[in-house]
Amino acid sequence: MNQPRILDGKAVAATVLEACRNQAAALHAQGITPGLAVVLVGEDPASQVYVGSKARTCAELGFYSRKIVLPATTSQQQLLEVVRGLNADPAIHGILVQSPPPKHIDEEAIIRAIDPRKDVDGFHPENVAKLVLEDPTGFVPCTPAGCMNLLEVAGIATAGAEAVVIGRSMIVGKPLALLLVSKRANATVTIAHSRSRDLPAICRRADILIAAVGRPEMVKADWIKPGAVVIDVGINRVADPTKKSGYRLTGDVAYEEVAPLCAAITPVPGGVGPMTIAMLMQNTLQAARQLSS
Ligand code: NAD
């Protein structure tokens, strides 16, 4: 059996965060403290965990962070006012509204209300346009940026490679496809989605296969071209009575059967997940630099 190379997102993220810490120290010397505001509406337990770990990471890097927790009953207007306040606040360089908000909130309108210069999630239409235009002053969404960073650090050649991205969300699939096809990466990209015909055949073409769907262990061994690089973005909770929590995390790839066929693969957890927060910190530094220059 082939032993694939495990792309250790935890280790790569630790290196990125160390660099962020040093860059934050250099900004401190100029009287600038990078500041990130995270807004959480409602009490979704997974969101609370994410928000907590973002605040902790900020503290470790010497960033200023502000956590704003609003009740689930917060109106659209009240949330817009909070965002406008943060837009105008010079201590805040990055603004993130934790997704998903309660159903009565129009998430798209909230994203559009964030000052694009502080939109460290990279979801504002102005930043989406900059991604398409390959303008480096824009903010690249954190999870796709993390996937690209993992590939780069591992020295995986993307130029001319057949890349298949499963999933077309604005958070992962679409921006990742744009990054792969950019002049920096030069891959040949196929975007597959829920309406694609014969997904296994599309995947078998891939030198680099990226799964961003949200379906546990959907990608099977016979979908893989031997020697492919597989990036598993999926984070799924599946019931597991042997765990204290009652569940375990699994990706979109059937890891046990797929890994032996791969040249390299990301584990879940410990692959793409840790990269996302590291990229958020990088984006916040970029915002602090750009807003201060
Ligand atoms: P999403 O639900 O917005 O999008 C899922 C995409 O998968 C859609 O574009 C859909 O067309 C496609 N899809 C659905 N069923 C399919 C099928 N049967 N065949 C082919 N394509 C299908 O999800 P998302 O926000 O893009 O997240 C995807 C996964 O990545 C989730 O598991 C999520 O938890 C995970 N995620 C992880 C991170 C991280 O930090 N690692 C960050 C964001 C999302």
Boltz pocket constraint, residues with backbone or C-beta under 6 A from the ligand:
constraints:
  - pocket:
      binder: B
      contacts: [[A, 143], [A, 166], [A, 167], [A, 168], [A, 169], [A, 170], [A, 171], [A, 172], [A, 173], [A, 192], [A, 193], [A, 194], [A, 195], [A, 196], [A, 199], [A, 211], [A, 212], [A, 213], [A, 214], [A, 215], [A, 232], [A, 233], [A, 234], [A, 235], [A, 236], [A, 272], [A, 273], [A, 274], [A, 276]]
      max_distance: 6.0
